[in-house]
Amino acid sequence: MMAPLCLAAFVGVMNVLGPAPFLDELADDLDSSVPLVGQAVSIALFTAAFVGLVAGPLADHAGHRKMLLVGIICAGLSALGTAVAPGYLAFMATRALGGFGSSISIGVTFGAAASLYSGPARRRALSLIGASLSLGTALGPLMLTTVSTAFGWRGAFGLMVGLAAIGFLLLLAVFPDEDEHGNGRFALGQILDSYRPLLRDQPMLLIYGVWALRAIVWIGMLGFLGAFFAEEHDYGTEAVGFVFLIAGGGYFVGTLIAGGRFGDYNPRAQAALSMLGLALGTLLVFITSLGPLLALACLGLAAVSNGVFQVGVMTMAADRSPTGLSTTMVLTETVLSIGAAIGGALSGVLLGVGGFTAMGAGLAVMGLLGAAAIQRRHGRLSIPPAAQPT
């Protein structure tokens, strides 16, 4: 049952990050600029943030498969619309639709996995979803840039349409159609009721806060990573795809490390150290005097740290959740979307004001704030989990 969940997560993140390797080409073809088309990721994530608030409670009520099918359909339509977009405004509209799909195809997959398993098996299942997201980060841009050499960036987005169709069919064939968990119709008032237990839980609020800071750093870096290596190190499109392969590969390794025995160690220490690694790696990547090889090594450090942080914090959120697991997990993705959108916007501003070095320094400060928050004396992340609702 994990195969369709992993593919849905892969397609969701691949669609959101799809424009990143093509910023220079998109700016030329759409008669725009790199900072403006770079906001495509931000608008997708802002859309995801608001849709996710409804998607989580609805998935807990109506079942995961229905919502996942809706999400992957939206991802496919978004990719199709991007492939045929005639101009900048149409392009941004299709990216917003992609955010709608990603909030479901990413967030609900975590909720579904957390609902299917418990204990160490839950951590391993969440690790697999995280690994799928990392593969989407790594192989997605590489696949897109490979296709683009023959068919251009529009053909690359056509590839995503095909992957979304495969994911849709796999969900229909493999994933069970659950019974509704609620009685009768789903009322909008139930949405707020679903979130009240989370908003009253101080450790959960701390989890969401550091999760947002992690998103600012990671997505803020990824959004302009391709442009940095293209402009500062003269990388071509295929070489930029390799850069994303390193980012996603390190992310993948980090999720597997956290899903193994390393995940049994002190979760607060893991979270703090991995956030520090993410901040340090991000800072060093954008110091142009280091040269491309050292920059890639620092990117690997940031990516591995990001993967460890993700699995550990998501597992803690699932284990102590006082409400439905899809609501809990989709809210983490909503917070991620808000943080990532802020990160993308912040990166664009810092890039315009002080260049790539200023951008890296600003993102690193956000990571240090996250590590400091984890070390707070009160509201620590390592307190015993709350009882699960029955």
C-alpha positions as CSV (number, residue, x, y, z in Angstrom):
1,M,0.0,0.0,0.0
2,M,3.0,2.3,0.3
3,A,3.7,2.3,-3.5
4,P,0.8,4.6,-4.5
5,L,1.5,6.9,-1.5
6,C,5.2,7.2,-2.4
7,L,4.3,8.0,-6.1
8,A,1.8,10.6,-5.1
9,A,4.3,12.3,-2.9
10,F,6.9,12.1,-5.7
11,V,4.6,13.7,-8.2
12,G,3.5,16.4,-5.8
13,V,6.9,17.7,-5.0
14,M,8.2,17.3,-8.5
15,N,5.4,19.4,-9.8
16,V,5.9,22.2,-7.2
17,L,9.7,22.4,-7.8
18,G,9.4,21.8,-11.6
19,P,10.2,25.4,-12.7
20,A,13.4,25.6,-10.6
21,P,15.8,24.2,-13.2
22,F,14.4,26.4,-16.0
23,L,14.3,29.9,-14.4
24,D,16.5,31.5,-17.1
25,E,14.6,29.8,-19.9
26,L,11.2,30.6,-18.4
27,A,12.2,34.2,-17.9
28,D,13.2,34.5,-21.6
29,D,10.2,32.6,-23.1
30,L,7.6,34.3,-20.8
31,D,9.1,37.8,-21.2
32,S,9.8,38.1,-17.5
33,S,12.7,38.0,-15.1
34,V,14.4,35.3,-13.0
35,P,13.2,36.8,-9.6
36,L,9.6,37.0,-10.9
37,V,9.4,33.5,-12.4
38,G,11.2,32.2,-9.3
39,Q,8.1,33.2,-7.3
40,A,6.2,30.3,-9.1
41,V,7.3,28.0,-6.2
42,S,6.1,30.6,-3.7
43,I,2.6,31.0,-5.2
44,A,2.2,27.2,-5.4
45,L,3.1,26.9,-1.7
46,F,0.8,29.8,-0.6
47,T,-2.1,28.1,-2.4
48,A,-1.1,24.7,-0.8
49,A,-1.1,26.4,2.7
50,F,-4.8,27.4,2.5
51,V,-6.1,24.3,0.7
52,G,-4.4,22.0,3.2
53,L,-6.4,23.4,6.1
54,V,-9.5,21.9,4.5
55,A,-7.9,18.8,3.0
56,G,-6.7,17.3,6.3
57,P,-10.0,17.2,8.2
58,L,-11.8,16.2,5.0
59,A,-9.5,13.3,4.6
60,D,-10.0,12.2,8.2
61,H,-13.8,12.3,7.5
62,A,-14.1,10.9,4.0
63,G,-11.1,8.7,3.7
64,H,-7.6,9.1,2.3
65,R,-8.1,7.6,-1.2
66,K,-10.7,10.1,-2.3
67,M,-8.6,13.1,-1.4
68,L,-5.4,11.6,-2.9
69,L,-7.2,11.1,-6.2
70,V,-8.3,14.7,-6.2
71,G,-4.8,15.9,-5.4
72,I,-3.1,13.9,-8.1
73,I,-5.7,15.0,-10.7
74,C,-4.9,18.7,-9.8
75,A,-1.2,18.0,-10.1
76,G,-1.7,16.6,-13.6
77,L,-3.8,19.4,-14.8
78,S,-1.3,21.9,-13.3
79,A,1.5,20.3,-15.3
80,L,-0.5,20.3,-18.5
81,G,-1.5,23.9,-18.1
82,T,2.1,24.9,-17.5
83,A,3.2,23.0,-20.6
84,V,0.9,25.1,-22.8
85,A,1.0,28.4,-20.9
86,P,1.2,31.3,-23.4
87,G,2.5,33.9,-20.9
88,Y,3.6,34.8,-17.4
89,L,0.1,35.2,-15.9
90,A,-1.2,31.9,-17.3
91,F,2.0,30.2,-16.1
92,M,1.5,31.5,-12.5
93,A,-2.1,30.5,-12.5
94,T,-1.2,26.9,-13.3
95,R,1.5,27.0,-10.6
96,A,-1.3,28.0,-8.1
97,L,-3.3,25.0,-9.2
98,G,-0.2,22.9,-8.6
99,G,-0.1,24.1,-5.1
100,F,-3.7,23.0,-4.7
101,G,-2.7,19.5,-5.7
102,S,0.5,19.3,-3.8
103,S,-1.2,20.2,-0.5
104,I,-3.2,17.0,-0.9
105,S,-0.8,14.7,-2.7
106,I,1.9,15.4,-0.2
107,G,0.2,16.2,3.1
108,V,-2.5,13.5,3.0
109,T,0.1,10.8,2.1
110,F,1.8,11.5,5.4
111,G,-1.6,11.2,7.2
112,A,-2.4,8.0,5.4
113,A,1.0,6.4,6.2
114,A,0.7,7.5,9.9
115,S,-2.8,6.0,10.1
116,L,-1.8,2.7,8.6
117,Y,1.1,2.0,11.0
118,S,2.2,2.7,14.6
119,G,5.4,2.5,16.6
120,P,8.7,1.9,14.7
121,A,6.7,0.8,11.6
122,R,5.2,4.3,11.5
123,R,8.6,6.0,11.6
124,R,9.7,3.7,8.7
125,A,6.6,4.5,6.7
126,L,7.0,8.2,7.2
127,S,10.7,7.7,6.3
128,L,9.6,6.2,3.0
129,I,7.3,9.1,2.2
130,G,10.1,11.5,3.1
131,A,12.4,9.4,0.8
132,S,9.9,9.8,-2.0
133,L,9.9,13.5,-1.5
134,S,13.7,13.5,-1.6
135,L,13.7,11.5,-4.8
136,G,11.2,14.0,-6.3
137,T,13.7,16.7,-5.3
138,A,16.7,14.8,-6.8
139,L,15.4,12.7,-9.8
140,G,12.6,15.1,-10.6
141,P,14.7,18.0,-11.9
142,L,17.2,15.6,-13.5
143,M,14.4,13.8,-15.4
144,L,12.9,17.2,-16.4
145,T,16.2,18.6,-17.6
146,T,17.0,15.4,-19.5
147,V,13.6,15.6,-21.3
148,S,14.1,19.3,-21.9
149,T,17.2,18.7,-24.0
150,A,15.0,17.1,-26.6
151,F,11.6,18.7,-26.1
152,G,12.2,21.9,-24.2
153,W,10.9,22.9,-20.8
154,R,7.3,22.5,-22.1
155,G,7.9,18.9,-23.0
156,A,9.4,18.4,-19.5
157,F,6.1,19.4,-17.9
158,G,4.4,17.0,-20.3
159,L,6.3,14.2,-18.6
160,M,4.7,15.1,-15.3
161,V,1.3,14.8,-16.8
162,G,2.1,11.1,-17.6
163,L,3.5,10.5,-14.1
164,A,0.3,11.9,-12.6
165,A,-1.8,9.6,-14.8
166,I,0.2,6.6,-13.6
167,G,-0.2,7.7,-10.0
168,F,-4.0,8.0,-10.5
169,L,-4.4,4.5,-11.9
170,L,-2.1,3.0,-9.1
171,L,-4.2,4.6,-6.4
172,L,-7.4,3.2,-8.0
173,A,-5.9,-0.3,-8.3
174,V,-4.0,-0.7,-5.0
175,F,-5.0,1.7,-2.3
176,P,-8.2,0.6,-0.4
177,D,-11.3,2.8,-0.5
178,E,-12.0,3.4,3.2
179,D,-15.3,4.0,4.8
180,E,-16.2,7.5,6.0
181,H,-15.0,8.1,9.5
182,G,-17.6,10.7,10.3
183,N,-21.4,10.5,10.5
184,G,-23.4,12.3,7.8
185,R,-22.2,15.4,5.9
186,F,-19.0,17.2,6.6
187,A,-19.8,20.6,8.0
188,L,-17.3,23.5,7.7
189,G,-17.6,24.1,11.4
190,Q,-15.8,20.7,11.9
191,I,-12.7,22.2,10.4
192,L,-12.0,24.5,13.3
193,D,-13.0,21.8,15.8
194,S,-10.3,19.5,14.2
195,Y,-7.6,22.1,14.8
196,R,-8.5,23.3,18.4
197,P,-6.6,20.4,20.1
198,L,-3.5,21.2,18.1
199,L,-3.6,24.9,18.8
200,R,-3.9,24.3,22.5
201,D,-0.9,21.9,22.7
202,Q,2.3,23.9,23.4
203,P,4.8,21.2,22.3
204,M,2.8,20.8,19.0
205,L,3.0,24.6,18.5
206,L,6.8,24.4,19.0
207,I,7.0,21.6,16.4
208,Y,5.1,23.7,13.9
209,G,7.2,26.7,14.6
210,V,10.5,25.0,14.0
211,W,9.0,23.2,11.0
212,A,8.2,26.6,9.4
213,L,11.8,27.8,10.0
214,R,13.1,24.7,8.4
215,A,10.9,25.3,5.4
216,I,12.1,28.9,5.0
217,V,15.7,27.7,4.8
218,W,15.3,24.6,2.6
219,I,12.8,25.8,0.1
220,G,14.3,29.3,0.1
221,M,17.6,27.7,-0.9
222,L,16.1,25.3,-3.5
223,G,14.2,28.1,-5.3
224,F,17.3,29.9,-6.5
225,L,19.8,27.0,-6.4
226,G,19.7,26.4,-10.1
227,A,20.1,30.1,-10.9
228,F,23.1,30.4,-8.5
229,F,25.0,27.6,-10.2
230,A,24.1,28.8,-13.6
231,E,25.2,32.4,-13.0
232,E,28.1,32.0,-10.5
233,H,29.6,28.7,-11.7
234,D,28.5,28.7,-15.4
235,Y,26.5,25.5,-15.1
236,G,24.4,24.5,-18.1
237,T,20.9,23.0,-17.8
238,E,22.1,19.4,-17.5
239,A,24.7,20.3,-14.9
240,V,22.0,22.2,-12.9
241,G,20.0,19.0,-13.0
242,F,23.0,17.2,-11.4
243,V,23.0,19.9,-8.6
244,F,19.4,19.0,-7.8
245,L,20.4,15.3,-7.9
246,I,22.9,16.0,-5.1
247,A,20.3,18.0,-3.1
248,G,17.7,15.2,-3.4
249,G,20.2,12.5,-2.9
250,G,21.4,13.9,0.4
251,Y,17.8,14.5,1.4
252,F,17.1,10.8,0.6
253,V,20.1,9.6,2.6
254,G,19.0,11.8,5.6
255,T,15.4,10.3,5.6
256,L,16.8,6.8,5.5
257,I,19.2,7.5,8.4
258,A,16.3,8.9,10.5
259,G,14.1,5.9,9.6
260,G,16.8,3.5,10.9
261,R,18.3,3.0,14.3
262,F,19.5,6.5,14.5
263,G,15.9,7.5,14.8
264,D,15.8,5.9,18.3
265,Y,18.2,8.4,19.8
266,N,17.2,11.7,21.6
267,P,14.7,13.4,19.2
268,R,15.4,16.9,20.6
269,A,19.2,16.5,20.1
270,Q,18.6,15.1,16.6
271,A,16.4,18.0,15.6
272,A,18.7,20.7,17.0
273,L,21.9,19.2,15.4
274,S,20.2,18.6,12.0
275,M,18.8,22.2,12.0
276,L,22.3,23.5,12.7
277,G,23.7,21.3,9.8
278,L,21.0,22.7,7.5
279,A,21.9,26.3,8.4
280,L,25.6,25.9,8.1
281,G,25.4,24.1,4.8
282,T,23.1,26.7,3.4
283,L,25.4,29.5,4.4
284,L,28.5,27.9,2.8
285,V,26.7,26.9,-0.5
286,F,26.3,30.5,-1.5
287,I,29.8,31.7,-0.7
288,T,31.1,31.9,-4.2
289,S,34.8,32.0,-3.2
290,L,34.6,28.3,-2.1
291,G,34.2,27.1,-5.7
292,P,31.7,24.7,-7.2
293,L,33.0,21.4,-5.7
294,L,33.0,22.7,-2.1
295,A,29.6,24.3,-2.7
296,L,28.2,20.9,-3.7
297,A,29.7,19.3,-0.6
298,C,28.0,21.9,1.6
299,L,24.8,21.3,-0.3
300,G,25.1,17.6,0.6
301,L,25.5,18.5,4.3
302,A,22.4,20.7,4.2
303,A,20.4,18.1,2.3
304,V,21.2,15.2,4.7
305,S,20.5,17.4,7.7
306,N,17.1,18.3,6.2
307,G,16.1,14.7,5.7
308,V,17.0,13.7,9.3
309,F,15.1,16.7,10.6
310,Q,12.0,16.0,8.6
311,V,11.5,12.4,9.6
312,G,12.3,13.0,13.2
313,V,9.9,15.9,13.6
314,M,7.1,14.4,11.6
315,T,7.3,11.2,13.7
316,M,7.1,13.3,16.9
317,A,4.1,15.1,15.5
318,A,2.3,11.9,14.7
319,D,3.1,10.2,18.0
320,R,1.8,13.0,20.2
321,S,-1.1,14.3,18.0
322,P,-4.2,15.0,20.0
323,T,-6.5,14.9,16.9
324,G,-6.9,13.1,13.5
325,L,-3.6,12.2,11.9
326,S,-4.4,13.6,8.4
327,T,-5.4,16.9,10.1
328,T,-2.1,16.8,12.0
329,M,0.1,15.9,9.0
330,V,-1.6,18.2,6.5
331,L,-1.2,21.1,9.0
332,T,2.5,20.4,9.0
333,E,2.5,20.7,5.2
334,T,0.4,23.9,5.5
335,V,3.0,25.3,7.9
336,L,5.7,24.1,5.5
337,S,4.0,25.8,2.6
338,I,3.7,29.1,4.5
339,G,7.3,28.9,5.6
340,A,8.5,27.9,2.2
341,A,6.6,30.7,0.5
342,I,8.1,33.2,3.0
343,G,11.5,31.6,2.3
344,G,11.1,32.0,-1.5
345,A,10.0,35.6,-1.1
346,L,12.7,36.4,1.4
347,S,15.3,34.8,-0.9
348,G,14.1,36.9,-3.8
349,V,14.4,40.1,-1.8
350,L,17.8,39.3,-0.4
351,L,19.0,38.3,-3.8
352,G,17.9,41.6,-5.2
353,V,19.5,43.6,-2.4
354,G,22.7,41.9,-1.7
355,G,23.2,39.0,-4.1
356,F,23.5,35.3,-3.4
357,T,25.9,35.6,-0.4
358,A,23.4,37.8,1.4
359,M,20.6,35.4,0.5
360,G,22.5,32.4,2.0
361,A,23.4,34.4,5.2
362,G,19.7,35.4,5.7
363,L,18.5,31.9,5.3
364,A,21.2,30.6,7.7
365,V,20.0,33.0,10.4
366,M,16.5,31.4,10.1
367,G,18.0,28.0,10.6
368,L,19.9,29.2,13.7
369,L,16.7,30.6,15.1
370,G,15.1,27.2,14.6
371,A,17.9,25.4,16.4
372,A,17.7,27.9,19.3
373,A,13.9,27.3,19.6
374,I,14.4,23.6,19.9
375,Q,16.7,24.2,22.8
376,R,14.1,26.1,24.8
377,R,13.9,25.0,28.4
378,H,10.1,24.9,28.3
379,G,7.9,23.1,25.8
380,R,10.6,20.7,24.7
381,L,9.9,18.3,21.8
382,S,10.9,15.2,23.8
383,I,8.1,15.2,26.3
384,P,5.9,12.0,26.3
385,P,3.3,11.7,23.4
386,A,-0.3,12.6,23.9
387,A,-2.9,10.0,23.8
388,Q,-4.3,9.2,20.4
389,P,-8.0,9.8,19.8
390,T,-10.1,6.8,19.4
